[in-house]
Amino acid sequence: MKEFMLFIRSEENNPIANLSPEEQQQHVEKVGSYIQKLVRSGKMKSAQPLENEGTIISLESGSVVDGPFNETKEVISGYYHLSATDLEEAITIAKADPRFEDGHWKIEIRPIMKVTGIN
């Protein structure tokens, strides 16, 4: 089995904000059900939403610079840490995410490189 990080991206902080309270609750239940199914199958190692606050740091001209933030409105709003046999299976798992039914979401799928001596 290989491990993958899936970064959940949206073009706004809360893509379901425009849904009615009932639709928001249905969305939360659908996504929760999807995650629990993956946990039971042993595919989901962890999943969490991310808080809206944070920063980006970079090293420029020998100094650590705080920000600027990405120039796009897109934010990473959460992640999944999965086990899958290969990238194709990880893609299949991601495509089944019900959040695609409720708003404008993207999921970035990245294989985790295993380096000896780390962890």
All heavy atoms as an XYZ file, in Angstrom:
941
protein
N       0.832     -1.179      0.000
C       0.000      0.000      0.000
C       0.877      1.243      0.000
O       1.881      1.301      0.671
C      -0.884      0.046      1.241
C      -2.073     -0.851      1.198
S      -3.229     -0.298     -0.061
C      -4.689     -1.032      0.548
N       0.422      2.237     -0.730
C       1.087      3.534     -0.736
C       0.225      4.514      0.054
O      -0.960      4.285      0.248
C       1.250      4.030     -2.176
C       2.152      3.131     -3.023
C       2.302      3.688     -4.398
C       3.438      4.695     -4.348
N       3.858      5.174     -5.643
N       0.835      5.600      0.475
C       0.100      6.634      1.188
C       0.003      7.883      0.325
O       0.913      8.198     -0.437
C       0.774      6.953      2.521
C       0.695      5.805      3.500
C       1.283      6.143      4.852
O       1.330      7.343      5.215
O       1.698      5.207      5.542
N      -1.124      8.574      0.478
C      -1.404      9.769     -0.308
C      -1.976     10.858      0.593
O      -2.707     10.573      1.532
C      -2.434      9.470     -1.408
C      -1.948      8.474     -2.423
C      -2.059      7.113     -2.193
C      -1.355      8.903     -3.596
C      -1.598      6.192     -3.122
C      -0.896      7.992     -4.534
C      -1.010      6.630     -4.287
N      -1.611     12.100      0.296
C      -2.252     13.252      0.919
C      -3.193     13.841     -0.116
O      -2.789     14.053     -1.272
C      -1.236     14.312      1.341
C      -0.395     13.940      2.532
S      -1.307     13.609      4.049
C      -2.001     15.210      4.420
N      -4.402     14.064      0.284
C      -5.381     14.713     -0.572
C      -5.699     16.059      0.067
O      -6.134     16.115      1.222
C      -6.650     13.873     -0.684
C      -6.585     12.673     -1.636
C      -5.599     11.636     -1.194
C      -7.952     12.078     -1.839
N      -5.438     17.123     -0.659
C      -5.684     18.463     -0.163
C      -7.011     18.950     -0.739
O      -7.173     19.005     -1.952
C      -4.544     19.410     -0.546
C      -3.233     18.986      0.044
C      -2.291     18.306     -0.712
C      -2.947     19.253      1.379
C      -1.085     17.902     -0.163
C      -1.743     18.852      1.941
C      -0.812     18.176      1.172
N      -7.931     19.267      0.139
C      -9.256     19.704     -0.271
C      -9.195     21.207     -0.500
O      -8.848     21.965      0.394
C     -10.299     19.344      0.804
C     -10.268     17.835      1.041
C     -11.684     19.825      0.393
C     -10.906     17.409      2.336
N      -9.501     21.621     -1.710
C      -9.394     23.025     -2.090
C     -10.767     23.571     -2.460
O     -11.592     22.864     -3.022
C      -8.470     23.186     -3.294
C      -7.046     22.764     -3.015
C      -6.191     22.895     -4.285
N      -4.812     22.611     -4.021
C      -3.911     23.520     -3.669
N      -4.259     24.777     -3.546
N      -2.656     23.179     -3.449
N     -10.949     24.834     -2.147
C     -12.171     25.520     -2.561
C     -11.814     26.960     -2.903
O     -10.774     27.451     -2.509
C     -13.228     25.464     -1.460
O     -12.747     26.082     -0.287
N     -12.684     27.609     -3.653
C     -12.410     28.982     -4.075
C     -12.938     29.999     -3.088
O     -12.870     31.191     -3.328
C     -12.978     29.222     -5.465
C     -12.201     28.464     -6.515
C     -12.572     28.860     -7.914
O     -13.197     29.922     -8.111
O     -12.228     28.106     -8.827
N     -13.475     29.537     -1.996
C     -13.971     30.413     -0.953
C     -13.798     29.691      0.367
O     -13.630     28.485      0.400
C     -15.427     30.788     -1.213
C     -16.289     29.570     -1.530
C     -17.600     29.933     -2.176
O     -17.623     30.195     -3.378
O     -18.593     29.945     -1.452
N     -13.814     30.408      1.468
C     -13.604     29.782      2.767
C     -14.674     28.769      3.122
O     -14.409     27.791      3.785
C     -13.505     30.841      3.865
C     -12.165     31.531      3.853
O     -11.184     30.998      3.350
N     -12.126     32.729      4.401
N     -15.907     29.009      2.692
C     -16.991     28.111      3.041
C     -17.911     27.921      1.839
O     -18.926     28.618      1.722
C     -17.759     28.655      4.248
C     -18.778     27.667      4.753
O     -18.974     26.604      4.193
N     -19.454     28.041      5.821
N     -17.589     26.982      0.960
C     -18.388     26.804     -0.258
C     -19.837     26.393     -0.008
O     -20.660     26.508     -0.893
C     -17.666     25.692     -1.014
C     -16.335     25.603     -0.416
C     -16.445     26.103      0.987
N     -20.157     25.925      1.178
C     -21.542     25.520      1.425
C     -22.340     26.621      2.135
O     -23.500     26.419      2.490
C     -21.628     24.190      2.200
C     -21.029     24.302      3.599
C     -20.979     23.064      1.401
C     -21.333     23.114      4.491
N     -21.737     27.784      2.323
C     -22.413     28.880      3.024
C     -23.696     29.309      2.317
O     -24.630     29.778      2.965
C     -21.473     30.074      3.177
N     -23.748     29.152      1.006
C     -24.934     29.560      0.256
C     -26.049     28.526      0.287
O     -27.126     28.765     -0.247
C     -24.560     29.877     -1.195
C     -23.636     31.068     -1.287
O     -23.695     31.986     -0.462
N     -22.771     31.065     -2.279
N     -25.784     27.370      0.890
C     -26.817     26.344      1.010
C     -27.719     26.681      2.191
O     -27.315     27.364      3.131
C     -26.188     24.967      1.222
C     -25.240     24.448      0.138
C     -24.646     23.107      0.559
C     -25.947     24.335     -1.203
N     -28.926     26.174      2.154
C     -29.832     26.354      3.289
C     -29.277     25.577      4.488
O     -28.453     24.674      4.313
C     -31.223     25.828      2.942
O     -31.206     24.406      2.882
N     -29.717     25.901      5.700
C     -29.244     25.141      6.868
C     -29.497     23.631      6.730
O     -28.657     22.828      7.118
C     -30.055     25.736      8.028
C     -30.352     27.134      7.585
C     -30.557     27.039      6.101
N     -30.626     23.272      6.146
C     -30.923     21.843      5.944
C     -29.938     21.221      4.952
O     -29.454     20.110      5.157
C     -32.365     21.658      5.440
C     -33.427     22.071      6.428
C     -33.693     23.589      6.454
O     -33.291     24.305      5.498
O     -34.268     24.048      7.446
N     -29.640     21.944      3.863
C     -28.690     21.441      2.869
C     -27.285     21.353      3.458
O     -26.542     20.423      3.155
C     -28.692     22.341      1.629
C     -29.959     22.257      0.816
C     -30.035     23.332     -0.259
O     -29.577     24.477     -0.022
O     -30.562     23.017     -1.348
N     -26.923     22.309      4.302
C     -25.619     22.259      4.963
C     -25.523     21.026      5.852
O     -24.503     20.328      5.846
C     -25.381     23.525      5.781
C     -25.130     24.747      4.941
C     -24.906     26.001      5.772
O     -24.629     25.946      6.961
N     -25.030     27.158      5.129
N     -26.581     20.734      6.595
C     -26.587     19.556      7.463
C     -26.479     18.285      6.633
O     -25.734     17.362      6.979
C     -27.849     19.528      8.333
C     -27.897     18.366      9.302
C     -26.748     18.370     10.296
O     -26.309     19.423     10.744
N     -26.258     17.194     10.631
N     -27.203     18.221      5.523
C     -27.119     17.057      4.632
C     -25.706     16.893      4.091
O     -25.192     15.775      4.001
C     -28.116     17.193      3.480
C     -29.550     17.040      3.898
C     -30.522     17.390      2.771
O     -30.132     17.891      1.708
N     -31.801     17.130      3.016
N     -25.072     18.022      3.733
C     -23.700     17.986      3.226
C     -22.761     17.397      4.283
O     -21.967     16.498      3.993
C     -23.240     19.395      2.834
C     -21.798     19.479      2.476
N     -21.329     19.179      1.221
C     -20.708     19.808      3.219
C     -20.024     19.326      1.201
N     -19.617     19.709      2.403
N     -22.854     17.897      5.508
C     -22.005     17.416      6.606
C     -22.228     15.921      6.827
O     -21.267     15.156      6.998
C     -22.274     18.225      7.894
C     -21.620     17.583      9.100
C     -21.794     19.663      7.717
N     -23.463     15.478      6.780
C     -23.771     14.059      6.982
C     -23.228     13.198      5.849
O     -22.673     12.126      6.090
C     -25.277     13.865      7.143
C     -25.801     14.425      8.459
C     -27.317     14.425      8.555
O     -28.000     13.903      7.643
O     -27.820     14.969      9.559
N     -23.368     13.673      4.595
C     -22.855     12.915      3.448
C     -21.336     12.766      3.513
O     -20.804     11.675      3.316
C     -23.226     13.590      2.118
C     -24.655     13.446      1.713
C     -24.901     13.952      0.294
C     -24.635     15.429      0.138
N     -25.027     15.985     -1.162
N     -20.648     13.881      3.772
C     -19.184     13.841      3.830
C     -18.735     12.993      5.021
O     -17.812     12.185      4.909
C     -18.586     15.263      3.874
C     -17.087     15.215      4.127
C     -18.874     15.996      2.566
N     -19.407     13.146      6.165
C     -19.077     12.332      7.336
C     -19.255     10.849      7.065
O     -18.435     10.021      7.475
N     -20.310     10.491      6.370
C     -20.572      9.101      6.009
C     -19.476      8.557      5.082
O     -19.001      7.430      5.247
C     -21.913      9.043      5.297
O     -22.669      7.986      5.684
N     -19.104      9.380      4.112
C     -18.037      9.019      3.167
C     -16.731      8.752      3.921
O     -16.067      7.735      3.701
C     -17.881     10.166      2.162
C     -16.649     10.141      1.305
C     -16.540      9.282      0.222
C     -15.586     11.017      1.561
C     -15.409      9.289     -0.580
C     -14.457     11.032      0.766
C     -14.376     10.164     -0.306
O     -13.254     10.170     -1.100
N     -16.382      9.653      4.843
C     -15.145      9.493      5.620
C     -15.213      8.241      6.478
O     -14.261      7.452      6.523
C     -14.870     10.757      6.455
C     -14.482     11.917      5.530
C     -13.776     10.494      7.500
C     -14.411     13.273      6.213
N     -16.342      8.014      7.155
C     -16.477      6.831      8.014
C     -16.372      5.533      7.209
O     -15.781      4.558      7.671
C     -17.796      6.873      8.792
C     -17.797      7.898      9.899
C     -16.635      7.689     10.872
O     -16.365      6.593     11.330
N     -15.919      8.775     11.152
N     -16.917      5.529      6.010
C     -16.808      4.351      5.131
C     -15.332      4.074      4.818
O     -14.881      2.928      4.857
C     -17.604      4.592      3.846
C     -17.529      3.462      2.859
C     -18.327      3.793      1.606
C     -18.075      2.768      0.524
N     -18.678      3.148     -0.755
N     -14.577      5.126      4.534
C     -13.154      4.956      4.233
C     -12.375      4.520      5.471
O     -11.437      3.736      5.372
C     -12.571      6.245      3.649
C     -13.066      6.590      2.242
C     -12.583      7.975      1.841
C     -12.623      5.552      1.233
N     -12.752      5.021      6.642
C     -12.108      4.602      7.894
C     -12.354      3.109      8.112
O     -11.424      2.348      8.402
C     -12.614      5.436      9.097
C     -12.186      4.811     10.419
C     -12.114      6.868      8.998
N     -13.613      2.679      7.969
C     -13.954      1.261      8.171
C     -13.220      0.353      7.192
O     -12.854     -0.762      7.530
C     -15.459      1.045      8.069
C     -16.233      1.534      9.284
C     -17.685      1.072      9.262
N     -18.428      1.547      8.106
C     -19.040      2.731      8.013
N     -19.005      3.564      9.032
N     -19.692      3.067      6.928
N     -12.987      0.833      5.976
C     -12.302      0.016      4.962
C     -10.789      0.000      5.160
O     -10.084     -0.740      4.491
C     -12.623      0.538      3.557
O     -11.936      1.758      3.310
N     -10.279      0.837      6.072
C      -8.841      0.914      6.304
C      -8.103      1.830      5.339
O      -6.880      1.929      5.387
N      -8.844      2.519      4.476
C      -8.211      3.417      3.490
C      -7.885      4.785      4.081
O      -6.924      5.421      3.686
C      -9.119      3.605      2.266
C      -9.396      2.350      1.498
C      -8.178      1.869      0.787
C      -8.483      0.630     -0.038
N      -7.268      0.087     -0.639
N      -8.714      5.260      5.014
C      -8.535      6.597      5.580
C      -7.668      6.518      6.826
O      -8.028      5.880      7.796
C      -9.898      7.200      5.927
C      -9.832      8.584      6.528
S      -9.392      9.879      5.360
C     -10.846      9.939      4.332
N      -6.517      7.168      6.779
C      -5.634      7.219      7.940
C      -6.006      8.385      8.848
O      -5.981      8.270     10.060
C      -4.186      7.308      7.503
C      -3.745      6.066      6.697
C      -2.337      6.152      6.220
C      -1.307      5.692      7.177
N      -1.439      4.432      7.827
N      -6.343      9.533      8.265
C      -6.823     10.675      9.026
C      -7.444     11.679      8.067
O      -7.189     11.661      6.867
C      -5.694     11.329      9.837
O      -4.742     11.912      8.983
N      -8.265     12.564      8.638
C      -8.909     13.626      7.868
C      -9.295     14.721      8.841
O      -9.775     14.427      9.934
C     -10.150     13.102      7.151
N      -9.053     15.959      8.458
C      -9.422     17.088      9.311
C      -9.655     18.311      8.435
O      -8.992     18.491      7.416
C      -8.312     17.423     10.316
C      -8.117     16.413     11.407
C      -9.312     16.323     12.344
O     -10.007     17.290     12.601
N      -9.557     15.125     12.859
N     -10.575     19.176      8.864
C     -10.666     20.481      8.216
C      -9.534     21.351      8.736
O      -8.942     21.060      9.780
C     -12.025     21.006      8.692
C     -12.264     20.317      9.989
C     -11.586     18.969      9.898
N      -9.223     22.399      8.025
C      -8.205     23.350      8.453
C      -8.873     24.663      8.811
O      -9.864     25.061      8.196
C      -7.176     23.570      7.341
C      -6.401     22.324      6.904
C      -5.511     22.654      5.712
C      -5.576     21.775      8.052
N      -8.335     25.349      9.810
C      -8.849     26.658     10.175
C      -8.514     27.658      9.081
O      -7.567     27.464      8.309
C      -8.258     27.102     11.508
C      -8.733     26.228     12.661
C      -8.272     26.736     14.010
O      -7.885     27.919     14.119
O      -8.311     25.938     14.954
N      -9.290     28.726      8.999
C      -9.086     29.726      7.948
C      -7.831     30.560      8.160
O      -7.254     31.066      7.214
C     -10.301     30.654      7.853
C     -11.513     29.924      7.330
O     -11.399     28.937      6.614
N     -12.677     30.394      7.700
N      -7.415     30.738      9.404
C      -6.242     31.578      9.654
C      -4.966     30.784      9.393
O      -4.972     29.570      9.354
C      -6.262     32.109     11.077
C      -6.224     31.015     12.128
C      -6.489     31.552     13.515
O      -7.514     32.223     13.708
O      -5.660     31.296     14.394
N      -3.900     31.502      9.198
C      -2.605     30.891      8.938
C      -1.761     31.861      8.147
O      -2.140     33.014      7.934
N      -0.625     31.407      7.702
C       0.264     32.280      6.943
C       1.129     31.438      6.024
O       1.191     30.225      6.144
C       1.140     33.130      7.899
O       1.823     34.116      7.134
C       2.135     32.283      8.657
N       1.789     32.097      5.126
C       2.756     31.471      4.228
C       4.083     32.145      4.505
O       4.167     33.380      4.552
C       2.363     31.673      2.757
C       1.019     30.979      2.481
C       3.459     31.148      1.828
C       0.442     31.306      1.110
N       5.124     31.360      4.727
C       6.448     31.955      4.899
C       7.350     31.478      3.778
O       7.165     30.401      3.217
C       7.063     31.629      6.278
C       7.251     30.131      6.459
C       6.206     32.195      7.399
C       8.083     29.777      7.678
N       8.320     32.315      3.426
C       9.300     31.948      2.413
C      10.621     32.605      2.755
O      10.673     33.562      3.537
C       8.824     32.377      1.018
O       8.738     33.778      0.934
N      11.671     32.109      2.178
C      12.994     32.684      2.395
C      13.363     33.479      1.153
O      13.473     32.933      0.062
C      14.023     31.575      2.642
C      15.440     32.032      2.936
C      15.475     32.835      4.233
C      16.372     30.836      3.043
N      13.501     34.786      1.332
C      13.870     35.662      0.218
C      15.050     36.515      0.645
O      15.006     37.158      1.695
C      12.695     36.563     -0.166
C      11.515     35.804     -0.747
C      10.352     36.715     -1.106
O      10.526     37.952     -1.127
O       9.275     36.175     -1.345
N      16.092     36.526     -0.113
C      17.280     37.341      0.151
C      17.830     37.119      1.557
O      18.236     38.059      2.236
C      16.960     38.829     -0.050
O      16.446     39.067     -1.327
N      17.793     35.887      2.011
C      18.343     35.560      3.315
C      17.440     35.870      4.491
O      17.807     35.642      5.634
N      16.248     36.405      4.241
C      15.313     36.727      5.327
C      14.051     35.885      5.190
O      13.586     35.628      4.081
C      14.895     38.201      5.265
O      16.026     39.031      5.351
N      13.503     35.478      6.326
C      12.223     34.782      6.294
C      11.137     35.836      6.173
O      11.092     36.799      6.941
C      12.018     33.920      7.568
C      10.635     33.305      7.574
C      13.091     32.837      7.641
N      10.280     35.671      5.179
C       9.222     36.631      4.900
C       7.881     35.989      5.243
O       7.605     34.864      4.844
C       9.235     37.046      3.406
C       8.112     38.002      3.096
C      10.583     37.648      3.044
N       7.051     36.695      5.999
C       5.727     36.237      6.377
C       4.733     36.751      5.353
O       4.465     37.942      5.284
C       5.389     36.779      7.768
C       4.035     36.305      8.264
O       3.419     35.447      7.606
O       3.605     36.786      9.312
N       4.187     35.844      4.520
C       3.249     36.257      3.475
C       4.026     36.704      2.252
O       5.232     36.516      2.194
N       3.443     37.265      1.251
C       2.001     37.488      1.164
C       1.253     36.176      0.940
O       1.856     35.170      0.576
C       1.872     38.390     -0.063
C       3.021     37.988     -0.928
C       4.137     37.642      0.040
N      -0.042     36.220      1.154
C      -0.851     35.043      0.912
C      -0.936     34.790     -0.581
O      -0.610     35.650     -1.385
C      -2.264     35.242      1.495
C      -2.262     35.200      2.997
C      -2.176     36.362      3.731
C      -2.322     33.997      3.672
C      -2.168     36.337      5.111
C      -2.312     33.955      5.046
C      -2.238     35.125      5.775
N      -1.401     33.598     -0.922
C      -1.590     33.287     -2.339
C      -2.444     34.364     -2.990
O      -3.346     34.906     -2.375
C      -2.297     31.935     -2.504
C      -1.388     30.781     -2.163
O      -0.175     30.906     -2.181
N      -1.982     29.650     -1.849
N      -2.161     34.641     -4.242
C      -2.899     35.691     -4.943
C      -4.211     35.181     -5.514
O      -4.941     35.921     -6.149
C      -2.022     36.291     -6.030
C      -0.838     37.029     -5.427
C       0.005     37.733     -6.459
O      -0.476     37.938     -7.587
O       1.140     38.078     -6.139
N      -4.541     33.948     -5.278
C      -5.789     33.382     -5.729
C      -6.777     33.345     -4.579
O      -6.387     33.445     -3.421
C      -5.561     31.950     -6.285
O      -6.816     31.401     -6.660
C      -4.920     31.048     -5.258
N      -8.042     33.212     -4.880
C      -9.051     33.089     -3.829
C      -9.123     31.646     -3.327
O      -9.793     31.377     -2.355
C     -10.414     33.510     -4.360
C     -10.525     35.003     -4.617
C     -11.952     35.408     -4.866
C     -12.307     35.183     -6.314
N     -13.652     35.594     -6.664
N      -8.436     30.739     -3.979
C      -8.504     29.331     -3.609
C      -7.785     29.083     -2.281
O      -6.706     29.616     -2.051
C      -7.878     28.480     -4.708
C      -8.077     26.998     -4.503
C      -7.572     26.203     -5.683
O      -8.350     26.017     -6.635
O      -6.405     25.792     -5.662
N      -8.403     28.305     -1.426
C      -7.812     27.958     -0.138
C      -7.817     26.443      0.036
O      -8.637     25.740     -0.549
C      -8.577     28.610      1.043
C      -8.487     30.107      0.981
C     -10.018     28.163      1.090
N      -6.875     25.951      0.831
C      -6.884     24.546      1.227
C      -7.706     24.499      2.507
O      -7.320     25.075      3.524
C      -5.464     24.006      1.449
C      -4.667     24.084      0.146
C      -5.522     22.559      1.956
C      -3.205     23.709      0.295
N      -8.846     23.834      2.453
C      -9.761     23.851      3.586
C      -9.706     22.576      4.423
O     -10.336     22.505      5.474
C     -11.187     24.098      3.109
O     -11.563     23.137      2.147
N      -8.958     21.580      3.968
C      -8.847     20.348      4.736
C      -7.956     19.350      4.027
O      -7.412     19.626      2.953
N      -7.812     18.192      4.647
C      -6.973     17.156      4.043
C      -7.505     15.773      4.390
O      -8.224     15.588      5.367
C      -5.521     17.276      4.503
C      -5.318     16.821      5.930
C      -5.010     15.492      6.222
C      -5.453     17.704      6.992
C      -4.845     15.074      7.537
C      -5.286     17.295      8.298
C      -4.987     15.974      8.563
O      -4.846     15.556      9.858
N      -7.134     14.819      3.548
C      -7.305     13.390      3.821
C      -5.930     12.761      3.713
O      -5.166     13.093      2.801
C      -8.197     12.706      2.784
C      -9.619     13.189      2.677
C     -10.278     13.131      1.456
C     -10.326     13.669      3.777
C     -11.591     13.540      1.327
C     -11.641     14.082      3.645
C     -12.266     14.007      2.422
O     -13.570     14.417      2.293
N      -5.616     11.850      4.608
C      -4.400     11.045      4.530
C      -4.889      9.632      4.278
O      -5.529      9.026      5.128
C      -3.621     11.159      5.842
C      -2.366     10.356      5.877
N      -1.624     10.242      7.013
C      -1.712      9.626      4.930
C      -0.576      9.475      6.779
N      -0.625      9.095      5.524
N      -4.615      9.113      3.067
C      -5.158      7.830      2.625
C      -4.096      6.777      2.397
O      -2.946      7.099      2.095
C      -5.872      7.985      1.275
C      -7.087      8.854      1.144
C      -7.576      8.806     -0.299
C      -8.183      8.419      2.083
N      -4.526      5.531      2.450
C      -3.751      4.400      1.951
C      -4.473      3.901      0.705
O      -5.695      3.749      0.715
C      -3.713      3.256      2.969
O      -2.941      3.595      4.068
N      -3.733      3.662     -0.353
C      -4.312      3.129     -1.584
C      -3.244      2.304     -2.289
O      -2.051      2.497     -2.056
C      -4.785      4.264     -2.486
N      -3.672      1.406     -3.140
C      -2.703      0.561     -3.840
C      -1.858      1.363     -4.822
O      -0.692      1.070     -5.024
C      -3.395     -0.597     -4.587
O      -4.407     -0.066     -5.444
C      -4.027     -1.571     -3.606
N      -2.460      2.400     -5.434
C      -1.738      3.219     -6.399
C      -2.486      4.525     -6.614
O      -3.547      4.761     -6.011
C      -1.553      2.467     -7.725
C      -2.856      1.957     -8.334
O      -3.935      2.533     -8.039
O      -2.813      0.985     -9.108
N      -1.937      5.391     -7.453
C      -2.543      6.691     -7.714
C      -3.946      6.547     -8.285
O      -4.851      7.312     -7.936
C      -1.653      7.513     -8.661
C      -2.143      8.916     -9.003
C      -2.299      9.778     -7.751
C      -1.197      9.578     -9.997
N      -4.154      5.576     -9.146
C      -5.478      5.385     -9.747
C      -6.533      5.100     -8.692
O      -7.643      5.630     -8.750
C      -5.443      4.275    -10.809
C      -4.672      4.643    -12.051
C      -5.159      5.935    -12.695
O      -6.391      6.126    -12.846
O      -4.314      6.784    -13.032
N      -6.198      4.274     -7.696
C      -7.160      4.009     -6.635
C      -7.411      5.268     -5.802
O      -8.553      5.557     -5.424
C      -6.706      2.871     -5.723
C      -7.747      2.558     -4.656
C      -7.356      1.474     -3.683
O      -6.145      1.206     -3.514
O      -8.267      0.910     -3.066
N      -6.368      6.038     -5.529
C      -6.536      7.291     -4.789
C      -7.451      8.248     -5.554
O      -8.299      8.929     -4.960
C      -5.177      7.934     -4.513
N      -7.313      8.296     -6.863
C      -8.177      9.137     -7.702
C      -9.619      8.662     -7.617
O     -10.553      9.463     -7.468
C      -7.676      9.156     -9.161
C      -6.350      9.906     -9.259
C      -8.725      9.754    -10.098
C      -5.636      9.763    -10.594
N      -9.815      7.362     -7.694
C     -11.163      6.797     -7.607
C     -11.808      7.142     -6.265
O     -12.982      7.523     -6.207
C     -11.113      5.259     -7.804
O     -10.583      4.989     -9.108
C     -12.483      4.632     -7.665
N     -11.036      7.029     -5.196
C     -11.546      7.380     -3.870
C     -11.934      8.857     -3.831
O     -13.005      9.225     -3.345
C     -10.502      7.051     -2.784
C     -10.350      5.528     -2.653
C     -10.879      7.677     -1.450
C      -9.160      5.088     -1.809
N     -11.069      9.720     -4.349
C     -11.341     11.159     -4.332
C     -12.576     11.513     -5.155
O     -13.390     12.346     -4.738
C     -10.126     11.930     -4.837
N     -12.746     10.887     -6.296
C     -13.889     11.185     -7.152
C     -15.215     10.840     -6.484
O     -16.247     11.413     -6.824
C     -13.784     10.408     -8.477
C     -12.794     10.985     -9.452
C     -12.792     10.162    -10.726
C     -11.905     10.743    -11.782
N     -11.905      9.923    -13.012
N     -15.201      9.922     -5.521
C     -16.422      9.522     -4.819
C     -16.808     10.484     -3.702
O     -17.859     10.334     -3.086
C     -16.248      8.109     -4.250
N     -15.983     11.492     -3.443
C     -16.260     12.438     -2.361
C     -17.551     13.198     -2.666
O     -17.643     13.876     -3.693
C     -15.090     13.411     -2.205
C     -15.176     14.237     -0.939
O     -16.293     14.620     -0.536
O     -14.114     14.510     -0.351
N     -18.538     13.124     -1.779
C     -19.821     13.784     -2.055
C     -19.767     15.301     -1.999
O     -20.713     15.964     -2.425
C     -20.748     13.227     -0.965
C     -19.845     12.820      0.135
C     -18.560     12.381     -0.523
N     -18.663     15.881     -1.534
C     -18.604     17.342     -1.493
C     -18.670     17.924     -2.910
O     -19.069     19.062     -3.087
C     -17.384     17.845     -0.719
C     -16.080     17.694     -1.370
C     -14.925     18.215     -0.493
N     -14.744     17.402      0.685
C     -14.872     17.850      1.940
N     -15.145     19.104      2.179
N     -14.709     17.044      2.956
N     -18.332     17.134     -3.936
C     -18.431     17.624     -5.310
C     -19.883     17.920     -5.701
O     -20.131     18.655     -6.648
C     -17.818     16.631     -6.301
C     -16.317     16.544     -6.212
C     -15.694     15.330     -5.980
C     -15.521     17.669     -6.365
C     -14.312     15.242     -5.907
C     -14.138     17.594     -6.293
C     -13.536     16.371     -6.062
N     -20.836     17.341     -4.979
C     -22.251     17.579     -5.260
C     -22.698     18.945     -4.752
O     -23.740     19.444     -5.169
C     -23.107     16.496     -4.585
C     -22.795     15.094     -5.051
C     -23.433     14.036     -4.146
O     -24.318     14.382     -3.318
O     -23.043     12.864     -4.273
N     -21.956     19.534     -3.818
C     -22.407     20.729     -3.103
C     -21.377     21.851     -3.142
O     -20.763     22.178     -2.142
C     -22.684     20.394     -1.633
C     -23.698     19.286     -1.458
O     -24.693     19.278     -2.191
O     -23.484     18.435     -0.586
N     -21.141     22.421     -4.281
C     -20.229     23.554     -4.320
C     -19.051     23.317     -5.231
O     -18.947     22.302     -5.894
N     -18.166     24.290     -5.226
C     -17.004     24.253     -6.114
C     -15.789     23.803     -5.322
O     -15.178     24.588     -4.599
C     -16.777     25.634     -6.736
C     -17.957     26.097     -7.526
N     -18.262     25.573     -8.752
C     -18.925     27.001     -7.247
C     -19.362     26.145     -9.206
N     -19.781     27.011     -8.304
N     -15.445     22.544     -5.461
C     -14.338     21.941     -4.727
C     -13.347     21.348     -5.705
O     -13.699     20.956     -6.811
C     -14.851     20.818     -3.835
C     -15.853     21.210     -2.817
C     -17.219     21.253     -2.991
C     -15.611     21.619     -1.481
N     -17.819     21.655     -1.828
C     -16.855     21.886     -0.881
C     -14.459     21.772     -0.725
C     -16.988     22.296      0.433
C     -14.591     22.178      0.593
C     -15.839     22.439      1.164
N     -12.120     21.249     -5.269
C     -11.069     20.529     -5.988
C     -10.347     19.689     -4.949
O     -10.272     20.064     -3.779
C     -10.049     21.485     -6.612
C     -10.596     22.390     -7.678
C      -9.501     23.320     -8.162
C     -10.052     24.341     -9.144
N      -9.023     25.311     -9.521
N      -9.807     18.575     -5.368
C      -8.979     17.764     -4.482
C      -7.656     17.504     -5.186
O      -7.630     16.954     -6.289
C      -9.663     16.445     -4.093
C     -10.949     16.724     -3.313
C      -8.710     15.565     -3.283
C     -11.716     15.498     -2.884
N      -6.586     17.938     -4.557
C      -5.236     17.692     -5.060
C      -4.740     16.398     -4.421
O      -4.815     16.236     -3.206
C      -4.311     18.841     -4.664
C      -2.869     18.634     -5.095
C      -1.969     19.781     -4.664
O      -2.469     20.844     -4.244
O      -0.741     19.596     -4.753
N      -4.251     15.482     -5.239
C      -3.806     14.169     -4.756
C      -2.299     14.073     -4.946
O      -1.803     14.226     -6.061
C      -4.501     13.035     -5.541
C      -6.015     13.193     -5.430
C      -4.038     11.671     -5.043
C      -6.795     12.362     -6.419
N      -1.587     13.829     -3.841
C      -0.138     13.756     -3.893
C       0.346     12.490     -3.208
O      -0.001     12.252     -2.046
C       0.482     14.963     -3.192
C       0.051     16.323     -3.721
C       0.731     16.708     -5.012
N       2.166     16.728     -4.900
C       2.893     17.770     -4.512
N       2.310     18.903     -4.165
N       4.206     17.694     -4.450
N       1.141     11.662     -3.903
C       1.749     10.499     -3.242
C       2.731     10.983     -2.183
O       3.413     11.989     -2.364
C       2.495      9.781     -4.360
C       2.012     10.362     -5.641
C       1.485     11.726     -5.329
N       2.775     10.265     -1.068
C       3.736     10.580     -0.022
C       5.009      9.796     -0.291
O       4.984      8.576     -0.459
C       3.181     10.237      1.375
C       1.962     11.122      1.664
C       4.251     10.389      2.447
C       1.258     10.777      2.953
N       6.121     10.501     -0.371
C       7.407      9.864     -0.593
C       7.922      9.345      0.748
O       7.940     10.077      1.728
C       8.394     10.882     -1.171
C       9.753     10.302     -1.497
S      10.931     11.577     -2.063
C      10.068     12.265     -3.460
N       8.304      8.102      0.777
C       8.852      7.514      2.010
C      10.375      7.664      1.988
O      11.041      7.187      1.061
C       8.477      6.033      2.110
C       7.006      5.791      2.303
C       6.592      6.249      3.671
C       5.175      5.880      3.968
N       4.778      6.151      5.310
N      10.905      8.353      2.993
C      12.341      8.569      3.111
C      12.828      7.873      4.376
O      12.284      8.107      5.467
C      12.672     10.081      3.175
C      14.161     10.294      3.342
C      12.165     10.780      1.914
N      13.799      7.010      4.249
C      14.339      6.278      5.380
C      14.916      7.252      6.412
O      15.579      8.222      6.055
C      15.436      5.311      4.918
O      14.902      4.466      3.906
C      15.957      4.473      6.062
N      14.597      7.006      7.685
C      15.131      7.841      8.749
C      14.212      8.956      9.189
O      14.497      9.641     10.159
N      13.117      9.180      8.457
C      12.129     10.179      8.874
C      10.940      9.420      9.447
O      10.387      8.556      8.794
C      11.676     11.056      7.688
C      12.853     11.839      7.132
C      10.544     11.978      8.105
C      12.521     12.694      5.925
N      10.567      9.760     10.650
C       9.480      9.073     11.376
C       9.864      7.650     11.629
O       9.223      6.710     11.489
C       8.133      9.168     10.631
C       7.644     10.584     10.584
O       7.958     11.406     11.430
N       6.852     10.892      9.588
